Amino acid sequence: MQILSPAVALQKIVHLELATEGHVQEILSALQQAIVANKMATVFVLEYGAIAAT
């Protein structure tokens, strides 16, 4: 395992930020949609399970 110096780590972070600039909002939007879809699926399974149990 390689341990990065703080300066190298900061350089990598800045490079990553620049590389993803403009895409951060798209990524966050996709993540939010995935979270909502996961919650909807969970509610569906819970409701279906409750119906099946009755």
Secondary structure, 3 states (H helix, E strand, C coil): CCCCCHHHHHHHHHHHHHHHCCCHHHHHHHHHHHHHHHHHHHHHHHHHHHHHHC
